[in-house]
Amino acid sequence: MGAARTVTTGSGRALRALSGVLAGGLVALAVVVCTAQWLAGASGRPGPGTATVVGHVVAALATVALQLAADRLRGQVSVLASGSVLVITAGVLWFGWYS
């Protein structure tokens, strides 16, 4: 048996849309960080570092998986998955860029 389907509200769709945009943004950010590391290595300069690259890639993969779950499931599971995308994005931005 599959998960129970419930009626999706406008706020549920808006939350999934926001988390989808953020997940896509983290994928783009991970590509930028990987490219920066590659270019820095090719020119002999220090780059963002392995920990930063791995952190961005893992966060991007996690948010894409959570977004897929949010899009395919409904109800509280979808809200939890979308909220998790928001939390991971905030963590990456805070620890990777602001602090």
Phi, psi and omega in degrees: 000142179274177178291147179295133179268133176238166179289131179274129179272169177297322179291327176294319177294320180295320178295317178294323178294315179298315180293329176293319178296317180293321177296317177297322177296321177292326175296315178297319179295321178296321177296319179297315181294319177297317178296319178297319179294318180295315179295321178295318178294323180290333182258002178078018180255158176288139180250199180297330180105156183296318181298320179294316180296312181297318179299317180292319181293315179297317179297318179296316179296319180295317181290326176294317178297317178294323179292321176299318177296317180297323181286327185270334181255170181228172175078212184295328179295319178295317179295318179296317179295316179295319177296324177296324176298318179297318181294315180296317179299315178298320179296316179297315180294320181291306186281333183267338187230323186269324185270000000 
